[in-house]
Amino acid sequence: MRQIILILTIILACTGISAGPVKTVKGEFTFYGDRSHSPESCERHALEGARIAALAKEFGTIVTQDVYQRETVANGDESLYFSSLNSTEVKGEWLEDIGSPKFERSFDADGHMVVKCTIVGKAREISNESVDFLATVLRNGTEHKFADTRFRDGDDMYLLFKTPVEGYVAAYLIGDDRQAYRLLPYSSDRTGEVKVKHDKEYVFFSTGKADRSHGIVDEYTLTADSDIERNQLYVIFSPKPFSKAVDTKHSDTLPPQLDFDDFSRWLSSHRTRDPKMGIKVMHLEISR
C-alpha cells in the first residue's frame, strides 16, 4: 500500500452558525489506520468521518485549513480520501445520532486496520457570519517564521493571534484520549474569559510576550507517548463575551480538561446562540 500525506493550508474566514431546519442525514466513511492507530482510534476517526460525510452530502462544504489528505493503492484500486476532517469544513452541524453507528472492520495488505462506519443522525444547516481572524501555531519560537503544525517530542508550542475587531478568545487542545484540554483562558484565570483588542498581535503561552491582563501564563511543551500523536487545537473567537466550558483540573502537570463530547455540546450551544462566533481548527502532529 502506498500512502502520501499532504497538508493543505488555505486560510479562509472561520465558520460561525445560524440555525436551520433539522434534517435526517446518512453518511459513511472508511478510515485507513497505520501502526500509530489503536482499534479504538480507528473507530473514532471512522465515526467522525461518517458524520462529516453526511453533513457534506446534505449541506455542502467550506474549504478550510490543515486538511490531511491521503492517497492509497490497495488490491490494485487507487483511492483518495480525507483522513482527518472536522465540522468547521461543512455547512452543517451534527445534532444527534439516530440509533447506533455500524462498523465494518478489516485489515489491508500491510496488516493495518481498516474501519468503515455507516451512521444516521439529525443535523441542520449553518451559515457563515463569523469574523475572520488570524490564529497560527508556532513551534520553538514566538515569531511568524516559526509557524508549524509538525512537532517533535519536547518542542514548545505558542499561539499567534490577531483579530480585526475587539472580542474574546478561547483555545482547547483535543488529544487522542478524547479529552479537551483548556489552554485559554489560562488555568489561573478567575473570569473564564480572555478579552483581546482589535489589530493587536498576541503571542499566547509565552511569558516573555505575555499580556498582563490575561493573568499568569501557562507555557506548553508537547510530548509524544507513541511514534506519532495527532492532536487538534481549537481556537474560538467572538465579538461577544462567552465563558469557558465547565472543566476540572486533575493534575498539576496538565491543563483543566473535560470530555470531548461535553466540549462539543458546549461549543455547539454557544455557536447556535452566537452566529458571529468563529473557530479555527489546526491539526498537530507530534512525533518522537
Contacts in CASP RR format, 6 or more apart in sequence:
PFRMAT RR
TARGET T0000
AUTHOR 0000-0000-0000
METHOD contacts of the structure
MODEL  1
MRQIILILTIILACTGISAGPVKTVKGEFTFYGDRSHSPESCERHALEGA
RIAALAKEFGTIVTQDVYQRETVANGDESLYFSSLNSTEVKGEWLEDIGS
PKFERSFDADGHMVVKCTIVGKAREISNESVDFLATVLRNGTEHKFADTR
FRDGDDMYLLFKTPVEGYVAAYLIGDDRQAYRLLPYSSDRTGEVKVKHDK
EYVFFSTGKADRSHGIVDEYTLTADSDIERNQLYVIFSPKPFSKAVDTKH
SDTLPPQLDFDDFSRWLSSHRTRDPKMGIKVMHLEISR
1 72 0 8 1.000
1 73 0 8 1.000
1 74 0 8 1.000
1 108 0 8 1.000
1 109 0 8 1.000
1 110 0 8 1.000
1 112 0 8 1.000
2 71 0 8 1.000
2 72 0 8 1.000
2 73 0 8 1.000
3 32 0 8 1.000
3 34 0 8 1.000
3 70 0 8 1.000
3 71 0 8 1.000
3 72 0 8 1.000
4 70 0 8 1.000
4 71 0 8 1.000
5 68 0 8 1.000
5 69 0 8 1.000
5 70 0 8 1.000
5 83 0 8 1.000
6 68 0 8 1.000
6 69 0 8 1.000
7 66 0 8 1.000
7 67 0 8 1.000
7 68 0 8 1.000
7 149 0 8 1.000
7 283 0 8 1.000
8 65 0 8 1.000
8 66 0 8 1.000
8 67 0 8 1.000
8 69 0 8 1.000
9 65 0 8 1.000
9 66 0 8 1.000
10 63 0 8 1.000
10 64 0 8 1.000
10 65 0 8 1.000
11 65 0 8 1.000
11 134 0 8 1.000
12 62 0 8 1.000
12 63 0 8 1.000
12 64 0 8 1.000
12 65 0 8 1.000
12 132 0 8 1.000
13 128 0 8 1.000
13 130 0 8 1.000
13 132 0 8 1.000
14 88 0 8 1.000
14 130 0 8 1.000
14 131 0 8 1.000
14 132 0 8 1.000
14 133 0 8 1.000
14 237 0 8 1.000
14 278 0 8 1.000
14 279 0 8 1.000
14 280 0 8 1.000
15 62 0 8 1.000
15 64 0 8 1.000
15 88 0 8 1.000
15 126 0 8 1.000
15 128 0 8 1.000
15 130 0 8 1.000
15 278 0 8 1.000
15 279 0 8 1.000
16 126 0 8 1.000
16 127 0 8 1.000
16 128 0 8 1.000
16 129 0 8 1.000
16 130 0 8 1.000
16 271 0 8 1.000
16 274 0 8 1.000
16 275 0 8 1.000
16 276 0 8 1.000
16 277 0 8 1.000
16 278 0 8 1.000
16 279 0 8 1.000
17 92 0 8 1.000
17 93 0 8 1.000
17 126 0 8 1.000
17 127 0 8 1.000
17 129 0 8 1.000
17 271 0 8 1.000
17 272 0 8 1.000
17 275 0 8 1.000
17 277 0 8 1.000
18 126 0 8 1.000
18 127 0 8 1.000
18 129 0 8 1.000
18 275 0 8 1.000
19 124 0 8 1.000
19 126 0 8 1.000
19 272 0 8 1.000
20 124 0 8 1.000
20 125 0 8 1.000
20 126 0 8 1.000
21 124 0 8 1.000
21 125 0 8 1.000
22 95 0 8 1.000
22 122 0 8 1.000
22 123 0 8 1.000
22 124 0 8 1.000
23 58 0 8 1.000
23 122 0 8 1.000
23 123 0 8 1.000
23 124 0 8 1.000
23 125 0 8 1.000
24 98 0 8 1.000
24 120 0 8 1.000
24 121 0 8 1.000
24 122 0 8 1.000
25 54 0 8 1.000
25 55 0 8 1.000
25 57 0 8 1.000
25 58 0 8 1.000
25 120 0 8 1.000
25 121 0 8 1.000
25 122 0 8 1.000
25 123 0 8 1.000
26 54 0 8 1.000
26 118 0 8 1.000
26 119 0 8 1.000
26 120 0 8 1.000
26 121 0 8 1.000
27 50 0 8 1.000
27 51 0 8 1.000
27 53 0 8 1.000
27 54 0 8 1.000
27 57 0 8 1.000
27 118 0 8 1.000
27 119 0 8 1.000
27 120 0 8 1.000
28 50 0 8 1.000
28 53 0 8 1.000
28 116 0 8 1.000
28 117 0 8 1.000
28 118 0 8 1.000
28 119 0 8 1.000
29 46 0 8 1.000
29 48 0 8 1.000
29 49 0 8 1.000
29 50 0 8 1.000
29 52 0 8 1.000
29 53 0 8 1.000
29 81 0 8 1.000
29 116 0 8 1.000
29 117 0 8 1.000
30 46 0 8 1.000
30 81 0 8 1.000
30 114 0 8 1.000
30 115 0 8 1.000
30 116 0 8 1.000
30 117 0 8 1.000
31 42 0 8 1.000
31 45 0 8 1.000
31 46 0 8 1.000
31 49 0 8 1.000
31 83 0 8 1.000
31 114 0 8 1.000
31 115 0 8 1.000
31 116 0 8 1.000
31 117 0 8 1.000
32 70 0 8 1.000
32 72 0 8 1.000
32 81 0 8 1.000
32 83 0 8 1.000
32 108 0 8 1.000
32 112 0 8 1.000
32 114 0 8 1.000
33 42 0 8 1.000
33 45 0 8 1.000
33 112 0 8 1.000
33 113 0 8 1.000
33 114 0 8 1.000
33 115 0 8 1.000
34 112 0 8 1.000
35 112 0 8 1.000
35 227 0 8 1.000
36 226 0 8 1.000
36 227 0 8 1.000
36 228 0 8 1.000
36 229 0 8 1.000
36 230 0 8 1.000
37 45 0 8 1.000
37 112 0 8 1.000
37 113 0 8 1.000
39 105 0 8 1.000
39 113 0 8 1.000
39 115 0 8 1.000
41 176 0 8 1.000
42 105 0 8 1.000
42 113 0 8 1.000
42 114 0 8 1.000
42 115 0 8 1.000
43 103 0 8 1.000
43 115 0 8 1.000
43 117 0 8 1.000
44 178 0 8 1.000
45 83 0 8 1.000
45 84 0 8 1.000
45 115 0 8 1.000
46 103 0 8 1.000
46 115 0 8 1.000
46 116 0 8 1.000
46 117 0 8 1.000
47 101 0 8 1.000
47 117 0 8 1.000
47 119 0 8 1.000
48 85 0 8 1.000
48 86 0 8 1.000
49 82 0 8 1.000
49 85 0 8 1.000
49 117 0 8 1.000
50 101 0 8 1.000
50 117 0 8 1.000
50 118 0 8 1.000
50 119 0 8 1.000
51 87 0 8 1.000
51 94 0 8 1.000
51 119 0 8 1.000
52 85 0 8 1.000
52 86 0 8 1.000
52 87 0 8 1.000
52 89 0 8 1.000
52 90 0 8 1.000
54 94 0 8 1.000
54 119 0 8 1.000
54 120 0 8 1.000
54 121 0 8 1.000
54 123 0 8 1.000
55 87 0 8 1.000
55 90 0 8 1.000
55 91 0 8 1.000
55 92 0 8 1.000
55 93 0 8 1.000
55 94 0 8 1.000
55 123 0 8 1.000
56 89 0 8 1.000
56 90 0 8 1.000
58 92 0 8 1.000
58 123 0 8 1.000
58 125 0 8 1.000
59 90 0 8 1.000
59 91 0 8 1.000
59 92 0 8 1.000
59 123 0 8 1.000
59 125 0 8 1.000
59 126 0 8 1.000
60 90 0 8 1.000
60 91 0 8 1.000
60 92 0 8 1.000
61 89 0 8 1.000
61 90 0 8 1.000
61 91 0 8 1.000
62 88 0 8 1.000
62 89 0 8 1.000
62 90 0 8 1.000
62 91 0 8 1.000
62 128 0 8 1.000
63 89 0 8 1.000
64 88 0 8 1.000
64 89 0 8 1.000
64 281 0 8 1.000
65 280 0 8 1.000
65 281 0 8 1.000
65 282 0 8 1.000
66 149 0 8 1.000
66 281 0 8 1.000
66 282 0 8 1.000
66 283 0 8 1.000
67 82 0 8 1.000
67 84 0 8 1.000
67 85 0 8 1.000
67 89 0 8 1.000
68 82 0 8 1.000
68 83 0 8 1.000
68 84 0 8 1.000
68 283 0 8 1.000
69 80 0 8 1.000
69 81 0 8 1.000
69 82 0 8 1.000
69 83 0 8 1.000
70 80 0 8 1.000
70 81 0 8 1.000
70 82 0 8 1.000
70 83 0 8 1.000
71 78 0 8 1.000
71 79 0 8 1.000
71 80 0 8 1.000
72 78 0 8 1.000
72 79 0 8 1.000
72 80 0 8 1.000
72 81 0 8 1.000
74 108 0 8 1.000
74 109 0 8 1.000
75 109 0 8 1.000
84 230 0 8 1.000
84 283 0 8 1.000
86 232 0 8 1.000
86 281 0 8 1.000
87 93 0 8 1.000
87 94 0 8 1.000
88 279 0 8 1.000
88 280 0 8 1.000
88 281 0 8 1.000
91 125 0 8 1.000
91 126 0 8 1.000
91 127 0 8 1.000
91 128 0 8 1.000
92 123 0 8 1.000
92 124 0 8 1.000
92 125 0 8 1.000
92 126 0 8 1.000
93 123 0 8 1.000
93 124 0 8 1.000
93 125 0 8 1.000
93 126 0 8 1.000
93 268 0 8 1.000
93 271 0 8 1.000
93 272 0 8 1.000
94 121 0 8 1.000
94 123 0 8 1.000
95 121 0 8 1.000
95 122 0 8 1.000
95 123 0 8 1.000
95 124 0 8 1.000
95 268 0 8 1.000
96 121 0 8 1.000
96 122 0 8 1.000
97 119 0 8 1.000
97 120 0 8 1.000
97 121 0 8 1.000
98 120 0 8 1.000
98 121 0 8 1.000
98 122 0 8 1.000
99 120 0 8 1.000
99 121 0 8 1.000
101 117 0 8 1.000
101 118 0 8 1.000
101 119 0 8 1.000
102 117 0 8 1.000
102 118 0 8 1.000
102 119 0 8 1.000
103 115 0 8 1.000
103 116 0 8 1.000
103 117 0 8 1.000
104 115 0 8 1.000
104 116 0 8 1.000
104 117 0 8 1.000
104 118 0 8 1.000
105 113 0 8 1.000
105 114 0 8 1.000
105 115 0 8 1.000
105 116 0 8 1.000
106 113 0 8 1.000
106 114 0 8 1.000
106 116 0 8 1.000
107 113 0 8 1.000
107 114 0 8 1.000
108 114 0 8 1.000
126 271 0 8 1.000
127 275 0 8 1.000
129 275 0 8 1.000
129 276 0 8 1.000
130 237 0 8 1.000
130 238 0 8 1.000
130 275 0 8 1.000
130 276 0 8 1.000
130 277 0 8 1.000
130 278 0 8 1.000
130 279 0 8 1.000
131 163 0 8 1.000
131 164 0 8 1.000
131 165 0 8 1.000
131 237 0 8 1.000
131 238 0 8 1.000
131 239 0 8 1.000
131 276 0 8 1.000
131 278 0 8 1.000
132 164 0 8 1.000
133 161 0 8 1.000
133 162 0 8 1.000
133 163 0 8 1.000
133 164 0 8 1.000
133 237 0 8 1.000
133 278 0 8 1.000
133 280 0 8 1.000
134 160 0 8 1.000
134 161 0 8 1.000
134 162 0 8 1.000
134 163 0 8 1.000
135 159 0 8 1.000
135 160 0 8 1.000
135 161 0 8 1.000
135 235 0 8 1.000
135 237 0 8 1.000
135 280 0 8 1.000
135 282 0 8 1.000
136 144 0 8 1.000
136 147 0 8 1.000
136 159 0 8 1.000
136 160 0 8 1.000
136 161 0 8 1.000
137 147 0 8 1.000
137 148 0 8 1.000
137 149 0 8 1.000
137 157 0 8 1.000
137 158 0 8 1.000
137 159 0 8 1.000
137 160 0 8 1.000
137 233 0 8 1.000
137 282 0 8 1.000
137 284 0 8 1.000
138 144 0 8 1.000
138 146 0 8 1.000
138 147 0 8 1.000
138 148 0 8 1.000
138 157 0 8 1.000
138 158 0 8 1.000
138 159 0 8 1.000
138 160 0 8 1.000
138 203 0 8 1.000
139 146 0 8 1.000
139 147 0 8 1.000
139 148 0 8 1.000
139 150 0 8 1.000
139 151 0 8 1.000
139 155 0 8 1.000
139 156 0 8 1.000
139 157 0 8 1.000
139 158 0 8 1.000
140 146 0 8 1.000
140 155 0 8 1.000
140 156 0 8 1.000
141 156 0 8 1.000
141 158 0 8 1.000
142 158 0 8 1.000
142 160 0 8 1.000
142 203 0 8 1.000
142 206 0 8 1.000
142 208 0 8 1.000
142 209 0 8 1.000
144 160 0 8 1.000
146 158 0 8 1.000
147 160 0 8 1.000
149 282 0 8 1.000
149 283 0 8 1.000
149 284 0 8 1.000
149 285 0 8 1.000
150 284 0 8 1.000
150 285 0 8 1.000
150 287 0 8 1.000
151 157 0 8 1.000
151 222 0 8 1.000
151 284 0 8 1.000
151 285 0 8 1.000
151 286 0 8 1.000
151 287 0 8 1.000
152 224 0 8 1.000
152 286 0 8 1.000
152 287 0 8 1.000
152 288 0 8 1.000
153 222 0 8 1.000
153 223 0 8 1.000
153 224 0 8 1.000
153 286 0 8 1.000
153 287 0 8 1.000
153 288 0 8 1.000
154 221 0 8 1.000
154 222 0 8 1.000
154 223 0 8 1.000
155 221 0 8 1.000
155 222 0 8 1.000
155 286 0 8 1.000
156 205 0 8 1.000
156 219 0 8 1.000
156 220 0 8 1.000
156 221 0 8 1.000
156 222 0 8 1.000
157 205 0 8 1.000
157 220 0 8 1.000
157 221 0 8 1.000
157 222 0 8 1.000
157 284 0 8 1.000
158 203 0 8 1.000
158 204 0 8 1.000
158 205 0 8 1.000
158 206 0 8 1.000
158 209 0 8 1.000
159 171 0 8 1.000
159 183 0 8 1.000
159 184 0 8 1.000
159 202 0 8 1.000
159 203 0 8 1.000
159 204 0 8 1.000
159 205 0 8 1.000
159 233 0 8 1.000
159 235 0 8 1.000
160 201 0 8 1.000
160 202 0 8 1.000
160 203 0 8 1.000
161 169 0 8 1.000
161 196 0 8 1.000
161 201 0 8 1.000
161 202 0 8 1.000
161 203 0 8 1.000
161 204 0 8 1.000
161 235 0 8 1.000
162 199 0 8 1.000
162 200 0 8 1.000
162 201 0 8 1.000
162 202 0 8 1.000
163 169 0 8 1.000
163 196 0 8 1.000
163 198 0 8 1.000
163 199 0 8 1.000
163 237 0 8 1.000
164 198 0 8 1.000
164 199 0 8 1.000
165 198 0 8 1.000
165 239 0 8 1.000
166 195 0 8 1.000
166 196 0 8 1.000
166 197 0 8 1.000
166 198 0 8 1.000
166 239 0 8 1.000
167 195 0 8 1.000
167 196 0 8 1.000
167 198 0 8 1.000
167 237 0 8 1.000
167 238 0 8 1.000
167 239 0 8 1.000
167 240 0 8 1.000
167 241 0 8 1.000
168 193 0 8 1.000
168 194 0 8 1.000
168 195 0 8 1.000
168 196 0 8 1.000
168 237 0 8 1.000
168 238 0 8 1.000
168 239 0 8 1.000
168 240 0 8 1.000
168 241 0 8 1.000
168 242 0 8 1.000
169 184 0 8 1.000
169 194 0 8 1.000
169 196 0 8 1.000
169 235 0 8 1.000
169 236 0 8 1.000
169 237 0 8 1.000
170 182 0 8 1.000
170 184 0 8 1.000
170 185 0 8 1.000
170 194 0 8 1.000
170 235 0 8 1.000
170 236 0 8 1.000
170 242 0 8 1.000
170 244 0 8 1.000
171 182 0 8 1.000
171 183 0 8 1.000
171 184 0 8 1.000
171 204 0 8 1.000
171 233 0 8 1.000
171 234 0 8 1.000
171 235 0 8 1.000
171 236 0 8 1.000
172 180 0 8 1.000
172 181 0 8 1.000
172 182 0 8 1.000
172 183 0 8 1.000
172 233 0 8 1.000
172 234 0 8 1.000
172 236 0 8 1.000
172 245 0 8 1.000
172 263 0 8 1.000
173 180 0 8 1.000
173 181 0 8 1.000
173 183 0 8 1.000
173 231 0 8 1.000
173 232 0 8 1.000
173 233 0 8 1.000
173 234 0 8 1.000
173 255 0 8 1.000
173 284 0 8 1.000
174 180 0 8 1.000
174 181 0 8 1.000
174 231 0 8 1.000
174 232 0 8 1.000
174 233 0 8 1.000
174 234 0 8 1.000
174 260 0 8 1.000
174 263 0 8 1.000
175 181 0 8 1.000
175 229 0 8 1.000
175 231 0 8 1.000
175 232 0 8 1.000
176 229 0 8 1.000
176 230 0 8 1.000
176 231 0 8 1.000
178 259 0 8 1.000
178 260 0 8 1.000
178 261 0 8 1.000
179 257 0 8 1.000
179 258 0 8 1.000
179 259 0 8 1.000
179 260 0 8 1.000
180 234 0 8 1.000
180 245 0 8 1.000
180 247 0 8 1.000
180 257 0 8 1.000
180 258 0 8 1.000
180 259 0 8 1.000
180 260 0 8 1.000
180 262 0 8 1.000
180 263 0 8 1.000
181 254 0 8 1.000
181 255 0 8 1.000
181 256 0 8 1.000
181 257 0 8 1.000
182 244 0 8 1.000
182 245 0 8 1.000
182 247 0 8 1.000
182 255 0 8 1.000
182 256 0 8 1.000
182 257 0 8 1.000
182 258 0 8 1.000
183 204 0 8 1.000
183 205 0 8 1.000
183 218 0 8 1.000
183 220 0 8 1.000
183 233 0 8 1.000
183 255 0 8 1.000
184 194 0 8 1.000
184 204 0 8 1.000
185 191 0 8 1.000
185 192 0 8 1.000
185 193 0 8 1.000
185 194 0 8 1.000
185 214 0 8 1.000
185 244 0 8 1.000
186 214 0 8 1.000
186 215 0 8 1.000
186 216 0 8 1.000
186 217 0 8 1.000
186 218 0 8 1.000
187 218 0 8 1.000
187 249 0 8 1.000
187 255 0 8 1.000
187 256 0 8 1.000
188 215 0 8 1.000
188 216 0 8 1.000
188 218 0 8 1.000
189 214 0 8 1.000
189 215 0 8 1.000
192 243 0 8 1.000
192 244 0 8 1.000
193 241 0 8 1.000
193 242 0 8 1.000
193 243 0 8 1.000
193 244 0 8 1.000
194 214 0 8 1.000
195 213 0 8 1.000
195 241 0 8 1.000
196 202 0 8 1.000
196 237 0 8 1.000
202 209 0 8 1.000
202 211 0 8 1.000
203 209 0 8 1.000
204 214 0 8 1.000
204 217 0 8 1.000
205 217 0 8 1.000
205 218 0 8 1.000
205 219 0 8 1.000
205 220 0 8 1.000
206 217 0 8 1.000
206 219 0 8 1.000
207 217 0 8 1.000
207 219 0 8 1.000
210 217 0 8 1.000
218 255 0 8 1.000
222 231 0 8 1.000
222 284 0 8 1.000
222 286 0 8 1.000
223 286 0 8 1.000
224 286 0 8 1.000
224 287 0 8 1.000
224 288 0 8 1.000
226 288 0 8 1.000
227 287 0 8 1.000
227 288 0 8 1.000
228 285 0 8 1.000
228 286 0 8 1.000
228 287 0 8 1.000
228 288 0 8 1.000
229 285 0 8 1.000
229 286 0 8 1.000
229 287 0 8 1.000
230 283 0 8 1.000
230 284 0 8 1.000
230 285 0 8 1.000
230 286 0 8 1.000
231 283 0 8 1.000
231 284 0 8 1.000
231 286 0 8 1.000
232 281 0 8 1.000
232 282 0 8 1.000
232 283 0 8 1.000
232 284 0 8 1.000
233 281 0 8 1.000
233 282 0 8 1.000
233 284 0 8 1.000
234 267 0 8 1.000
234 279 0 8 1.000
234 280 0 8 1.000
234 281 0 8 1.000
235 279 0 8 1.000
235 280 0 8 1.000
235 281 0 8 1.000
235 282 0 8 1.000
236 242 0 8 1.000
236 267 0 8 1.000
236 270 0 8 1.000
236 277 0 8 1.000
236 278 0 8 1.000
236 279 0 8 1.000
237 277 0 8 1.000
237 278 0 8 1.000
237 279 0 8 1.000
238 270 0 8 1.000
238 274 0 8 1.000
238 276 0 8 1.000
238 277 0 8 1.000
238 278 0 8 1.000
239 276 0 8 1.000
240 274 0 8 1.000
240 276 0 8 1.000
240 277 0 8 1.000
242 270 0 8 1.000
242 274 0 8 1.000
242 277 0 8 1.000
245 258 0 8 1.000
245 262 0 8 1.000
245 263 0 8 1.000
245 266 0 8 1.000
245 267 0 8 1.000
246 258 0 8 1.000
246 262 0 8 1.000
246 266 0 8 1.000
247 256 0 8 1.000
247 257 0 8 1.000
247 258 0 8 1.000
248 256 0 8 1.000
248 257 0 8 1.000
248 258 0 8 1.000
249 255 0 8 1.000
249 256 0 8 1.000
249 257 0 8 1.000
250 257 0 8 1.000
258 266 0 8 1.000
267 279 0 8 1.000
270 277 0 8 1.000
271 277 0 8 1.000
271 278 0 8 1.000
271 279 0 8 1.000
END
